[in-house]
């Protein structure tokens, strides 16, 4: 998948910190490339414990913010892929993006 391993103290808010016997041992940073968009969407679903389409509006906006930070919308068909995963229209995804830029 192309993830990068980092010391836990260098983990960012979107990185996954792995622990062993109660101690943080490594942080994993997922790539920000389009090839991994499906993997990123699946990870976000696992993190939230349910399909992204079942999230409320606020949670969907947060997912769009995370994906924007990872560059998901700079790739071909990124908006369409995310809209499908969230169960919303492309127009709604663009509204979420514009909302973030205006905030």
N, C-alpha and C positions, 0 to 999 in steps of 0.2 A: 504494500500500500504506500510505501515511501515515507513513513513516519520518521520523525527525528527523536532521539532519546536525549534528555537533558537532566542535569542535576535537579532535584526537587525544588531547591530554593530559587531556580530560574523559571519555574512554571508560570505561565500566564493564565488568565481567567478561563480560557478555552482549552487549556492543556489537560490531559488526564494524568493524575498523579497516582502511581501504584505503590501500595504499601505491603510490607512483609512483616508479620508478627508485630503489628502496631507501629512500625517505623516507615516513613516515606523513603523509598529507595530510588525511584526514577520517575521522571515526568516524560510523557509521550506527547509530542506535538504532531498533529495530523497535517498533511500537506495541504496547501492552498490551491491545488491544481484541479482543473475540471475533471480529470480522469478519476478523481476520488470523490466526486460529488455524491454518487450513490452510497458510497461507504460513509461519508459524513452524515448524510440524511439518516442512514440506518443507525449510526452511533447516537444521533440526536433522539431518535425514537427510543432506543434502549435506555438512554439517560432519563427520558421523561416517562418511560414505562407504558407507553401506549402509542398507537399510530399518530403521526403528526396531524392528520386530518381531524382527529378527535380533540385537539387542543382548543382552548378558547382563543379569542382574538388577541388578547395581550400576549399569550404564550407564542402564538404564531408570529407576532411582530418581533418577539425576542429571537425566535429561530431565524427570521429574515435578517436581523441585525448580526447574528453570529455568522451566517452565511455570507453576508456582505463583507464582513471583516476577513473572511477566508477567500474572498475573490470569486465566489460562486457565480456572480452575475456578469463577470467579464468574459465568460466563456460562451460559446455558441449553445443555444437552447437552455442556458442556465435558468432563466426566468420560467420557461415552460416546465422544466423538470421540477423546480421548486414548487410552482403553482400546483402541479399535479400531486406532489407529495403532501402538500398542505390542504388539498381539496378546495382550493380557491381559484379564481380566475387570474390570468396574467395581470389584468388591470388592478386587482387587489394587491398583488405583489408589488407592482409599481407604486401604488399608493403607500404601502408600508415603507418602501425605500424612500419615497419623497418625504414622508413623515419624519424619518430618521435624519435626513439631510436638513430639514427645516428646524429640527430641535436643537 
